[in-house]
Amino acid sequence: MTTTRFQSAAEPEQASGAPKLHIVTFGCQMNKYDSLLVEGKFKGQGYATTDVMADADVILFNTCSVRDHAEERTFSWLGELKHAKQAKPELVIGVMGCMAQRVGEEIFSRAGHVDIVAGTRKFQHMTALVDEVRERRADPETWRARDQRLTATGIEEDVEFERGAMNYTGGQHAYLAVMRGCDLNCTYCIVPTTRGRVRSKPIDEIVAEAQWMVSQGAKVITLLGQTVNSYGEDFPKPEDGGATGSGRQGRPSLGDVLRRLQTIDGLERIRMITMHPAYLTQDLAEAVRDCSKVDRFLPIPAQAGSDDVLRAMKRGYTTDLYRKRLAMLREIVPDVELGSDWIVGFPGETDADFEATLAFAEEVGFVVNYVFKYDPRPTTHAADELSDDVPTAVKKDRNKRLLKKAEEIATLRLGRYVGQTVDVFVEERSDKNPEILHGRSVHGLPVSFAGDERLIGTTIPVAIQQASAYGMHGVVAAANA
């Protein structure tokens, strides 16, 4: 059978004797997407997946390095596999992703039973690496465990997959990476080290991948990127003054991506994570306004509301610039809702700085907020050059206070929808009450209501009756009841 990049080359059912794969994924949605790509490639090689780790012939960990706790969780899981490897020596264990990229062969010193370490631009070769481990085990010259270990952590290679047999979606919701890496140098962030420089995916490839996802049952696609709205900035400037898109200097832009995806039949909703204020453009705002499938929710992390802290973070903007970009956005998309990440206890953050953050969060009215206590990451400028001088107790207190403020803000903003009818994409039935359905409004906000499960996967109007900081409850509007 001849297949294209976007057709499955695998049989629908794997043979019962097929080797089994188990993947444990830590961290962000990009990791979840990458794990599905890897899973699909193994399926294309005849593997079956298993939810039972003990049944697996290959166990892979897709790791995170954003916080120390994430890395220690991985090592904890690896430690538990030591005896499993002794009992089942043919088992292949691999570590991939950001932690693998950051620490490389150091993983072997803490977990000598690991066979493969593959970084963020090398996991696409995981099937070949597993095959090589097995070949080395069978070779009398490389039978020792230390000779079987493989490390692949080069970061310049583009991530490419043959799309046959890809297992893109977890049901109706799919993730799609439109770019990888980050060219910014925020002083606290390890992502540029672990993910490398920006590589944007050509628009035609994005559209083809999205069409494949929809053909496999996806109704919602979330576009992924470390700074997703910087999409296209790495493309070469068009020659002779010609334009290939509506972005800066005629480059393709995220707005161009949204306009193309808007035309895909069967695609209900388009979401995006995560953005940077410096790349918030009029073109993007107009695309959000004009594309009915795009959620009116944009995650644009502020990180802090103090200009002194933002400067120390090297975020590349001031609160005034953030206000100006937001004013432009809200003029074009008046009903847009915003989300933000925050770091409290950054080196040098004073009480006055933190009060400015509280005030800025309230002023902007972020409806979704993720608050983190500063955690120094090795090799970052903040860890190497700045003193972690905010006491732990103060960090905890500020974290608690900002979370409380965020809850107050969300309560007020969601309360504005009571009495209104909003369009809701229906996602699932409640685990606790089978008569209740859960979905998200076009503003990205959780909504629950009583309804028939046949509504799952459709967009319907819901009249909002109640709201809290964590979601809204309503009834199906009369015409759809």
N, C-alpha and C positions, 0 to 999 in steps of 0.2 A: 504493500500500500504506500502510495506517495503522499506525503503530508507537507503542509506549509508550516511556517514558524508558529502559527496560531491554531494549529489543529493538533489534537491529541494523537500520539503514536502508541499510547498504552491501551491495553485491553481494559474494558470496564471493571472486570473482576480480576484481582491478582490470584495466582495459584496459591493453594493453601501451603505449599512447601516453599514459597518465596521467602527470601531473607526479610527480616523485619527491622523497621526504623522507628526510633523514638526521638523526638526533638523537644528539649526544654528551652523555653524562650523567656528571657528576662528583659525588662526595659520597655522601650518606646514602640510606637506603631511601626516605625521603620524596621525594627527587628522582627516584628510579627510578619511583615511583608516579606522580608528576606528569608525567614524560616519557611514560608509557604513556597517560595521559589526553589529553595533547596529540596524541600519535600517533593515538589513536582519533578525535579530532576532525578531524584532517587526512584520515584515511581516509573519514570521513563526507562530506568535501567532494570525494571522488574521487581523492585522492592514493594512490600506492603507496609503500611504504617500500623503501629500498635499504640494503644493508650497505656499498656502495661509495660513498664520499664523492664521488668524481669524477663519478658518474652523477647526483648529486642536483641538483634545481632549487632546493630550499630546504634549508639547513643550519642547525640550531639547536643551541646549547650550553646545557645546563641546569647551572648553576654552583653552586659551594660557596664560602663565605667563612670557614669555621671556622678555617682556617689559611692563612697567607700563601702557602704552597706550592701550595695548591689554586687560588688565583687566578692565580699565575704560570703554572701549567700551562695554564690557559684562554688566557691571552695568548699563550703559545707556540703553541698550536694555531691561534689566530686569525692570528698572524703568518705561518704556513705557507699560509694561504688568500689572502694578498694577491695573489700571482701568479695563482692560480686565478680570482679575481674579475676580474683584468685580461683573462684569456683568455676568460672567460665572463661578460660584464657583466650578463647577465640573471639571474645567480645572486642569490638573496636569503639573507643571513646574519643570524641573530638570536641575541642573547644574553639568556637569561632566568634567573630564579632568584635566589639570595642575593647573588652578586657584582653582578648587574645592579641589585638593590635597593640595595646598599651604595654603589656608586660612580656609578651612573647614567650621565650623559652623559660622564663622564670616559673611558668605554670608547672613545668616538669619537676622543678625542685620541691614544690609543695604537693604535687600530685603525680608521682612517678608512674602511675598506671595509665595516665593519659597518653594517647597515641598521636594525636594530631592537634596542632595549633594553627588556625587559619584566620587571618585578619579580615578587615572589613571590605577589602577589594580582592580577596582570594577565596571566599567561601563558595564562589561559583565553581571551583575546581574540587569540591569536597568528594564527589563520587570517585574521581580519579585518585585522590589522596587515599581514600579508603582502600581502593584496589591496590595501590602501591604498598600500603601497610601489610596487606595479606600476602603480596608477592615477597616482601622482605621476610615475613615469618617463614615462608616455605624455602627460602634460600639459606643453605648451610653457612654462608659467609655473613649473613645479617640476621641470624636467628635471635641474637640477644635483644632484650627489650630496648636497651638504649640505642641500638642500631635500627630499630623499627620506627622510632619517633620521627615525625615530620613537622617542619615549621614553614609556613608560608605567610609572610606579613608585609610584602611589598605594597605600597599604597598608591602607586602611580597608575595602575591598570584600571581601565574602565570595567564596570560590572556589566556583563552581558550574559544572557541566557537564551538558549534555544527554547522557544515557547511550547514545544510539544509536551503534552502531559502535565502542563502546569496546573497546580491546584490553587488557583488564585484566591478563591473566596471562602469565607466561613459562612456560607449561606448567601443572603442577599446583600451583605455589606462587604465591599472589597477595598483594599488599600492599593494605591498606585504611586510609586516614587517617580516624580517628574524630574528630580535632581538629587544629587548626593554631594556631601561635603559642605564646607563652609569656608569662605575667604575672610571672614571677620576675625578679630582677635580679642574678644572679650576676655578680660584678665582672669576670670574665674573658670572659664569653660575649657574642657578637655576635648570637645568635639573636633576642632581643626586638626588636633594631633591624631585622633583615632579614626576620623572619617576622611581626612585629606581635603584637597582643594575642590572647589565646586566643579561638578560635571552635570550639565543640563542634558536631558534626553530630547532628541528632536521631536517636534510636534507630531509628525506623521507616525512615529513609533508610539507616542503616548495615545493617540487616537486608536491605532490598531490594537494596542493592549487593552484599552477601555472597551472596545467593541468585543474583544474576546471575553472579557470579564462578563459583560452583559449577556453574551451568548451562553455563558455558564450559569446564569441565574442572578447575577448581581443587579441590584436596583439602585444601590447607593455606592458611590465611589468617593473615597477621601484621598485627596492629592497630598502627597508627603514631600517634605523637604526640610532640611535644617533651617533654612530661611526661604520658604517656598516662594515668597513673592520676589525674590531676587532671581527667579528663573530667567534664563536667557542672557544674563549679564556676562557670562563667560563665552558666549558665542562670538566669533570674529565680527568686526564691524563690516557691514556690507560695502563692497567696492563701488567706486564711481558714484557715490552719493545715493545709490538705490536703497530701498527699504525692503526687508524681508519680514517685517513685523511692525507692531505699533509700540515697541519698547524703545529704550534709550538708544539714540543714534541709529534707529531703524532696525534694531534687533527684534527677534521674536520675544514676546512677553507672556506673563501668566495670563493676562487678559486675553491674549490670542488663544491660549490653551482653552480657557473657559468657553470662548465663543465656538470653538470647534467641538468641544464635548457637548455643548448645548444641543447640537443637531443629532445626537445619537438616539435613535428610537429605542425605547425600553428602559432608558436610564432615567430614573426619577429624581435623584438628588445628587448634588456635587458639593463636597465639603473640602476644607483645606486646613492643614496645620504644617508648620507654625510660621508666623510672619515676623518681620522686623520693621519698625516704624520708618526707618530710612528709605525703604523700598516701597512705601505706600504711595502709589501714584494715582493721578486722575484717570489714567487709562484703566487701571485695575478697578477703581471705584465704579466707573461707567460700565465695565463688564459685569460686575456684581449686580448693578441696577438693571441691566438689559437682559441678563440671562436668568430666566425664571426658575431654572433648575438649581441655581446656586443658592445655598443657605445664606441668610442675612446674619450670619454669625462669623466674626473674624477673630481668631486668637492673635493678638498683637501685644506680646509681653512688654510691660514697662520696666519690670525688675526692681525699680525704686522710684520714689517721687522726689528725691533730692538731687539737685544738679551736681553737688559735690560727690555723692556716691556714684552717680552715673558716669562722672568723669573718671573716678577711680576704677570703675568697671570697664572703661573704654567702650561704652555702648554706642558711641557715635551720634548721639543726639542729646538735646536738653529737653526739659519738660515743656519749654515753650515751643520747640519744634514739634514735639508730640501733639501739643494742643492744635497747632496749625494744620498738621496732617489730618488730625481727627475732625477738625472743623470742615475741611474739604470733603472728607468722607461722608460726614453726616449731612452736608448740604446736598450731596448727590444721592446718598442712600439714607434717608432720614430715619428709617426704622431699624438700622443696623444695631446689633448687639455685639459686645466685645468681651473677650477673655484675656486674662493676664497671668503671667507667672511673676512671683516676687521672691527676692532673696533678702532675708533679714539677718542682721548681725554681720554684714560685710565689714572687712577691716576698715576701721576709722569711722564707722557709722555712729553718730552721736544721737542723743535723745532728740535733738532738734531735727536731725536728718530723718529719724523714724517718724516723728510727728508730721513732717512734710510728706512722707509716703502715705500715711493714713489720710491726710487731707487730699492728696492727689487721687487716691483710689476712690474716695467719695465724690470728688469733683467730676471725674470721668464717668463713673457709674459702671464699672466692670461687673457683668452679671455672673461670670465664672472666674474664680480665682484659685490658683494653686500657690501655696506659700511654703517656702523651704528655708530652713536654717542654713546659713553659710557653712559649707563643708569644703575645706581646702583640698584640691585635687593635685596630685603630683605632676610636676613639669609645667603647671600653669604659672603665669606671671604673678598672680595674687598669692599663690602658695610659696613661690620662690622669693618674692621681693616685698610682700606686705605682711605685716604682723597681724596674726589672728587675735586681735586685742579685745574683742567683745566677749565678755564672760559667757559661759554656757547658760547660766541662769537668766542672763539678760536676753540671750537669743530665744530661749524658750518663752519668756514673757512676751517678747515682741511678736513671736510667731502666734501665740495665743490671742493677742490683742488684734493683730491684723486679720486673723481668721474670723474673729467676732465681728469686726468691721465689715468684712466681706459678706458675712451672713446677713447683716443689717442691710447692706446695699442690695444684695440679691432679693431679699424679701420685698423691698420697695419696688424694684424694677419688675419682678414677676407679678407683683400685685397690680401693676398697671394693666395687665391683660385680663383681669377678672371683668366679666361682662362683655368681652370681645369674642369674636369667632376667628380662630386661627387655623391655617392649613397644617395638618400633621401627617407626616409619613409614619405609617404604622409598622413597628419593628418586630414585636414579639408579644406573646401572652405572658401574663404574670405567673411566676413560679408559686406565689403564695395564694393567688386567687385566680382560677382559670377563667372566670368571667370578666376579668380586667385585662385590657390591652395596654401596652406601652408603646410610645412613639416619640418623635421629636418634631417640634414645630419648625417652620421655615427659618426661625431665629435660633435653631439649634438647642432649644430648651425642652427638657423632658415633660411629657404630657401623658397622663393616664386617664382611662375612661372605660366604661363597660361597652363591650361590643363583640361581634361574631369574629372568630379567628380567621374567617375568609377575607377579612379586611387587611390582614397582614400583607405587606408588600404594596399597598396602595396609599395614595394621599387623599385624605378626607378632611372636611371642615369639622372642627370641634369647638363647641361653645364652652369657654372657660368659666368655671364656677368658684374654684378655690385656688389659692397659690401659697407657696411657702418659699423659703430660700432654695429648696432642693427640687422644685418642680411644680407642675400645675395639674389640676384635675378638672374634668369637664364631662360633657355629654356630646354624643354625635349630633351635629346640627340637624334640624328637623328634616330637611330634604334628603338626608342620607341615613336617617334612623331606620 
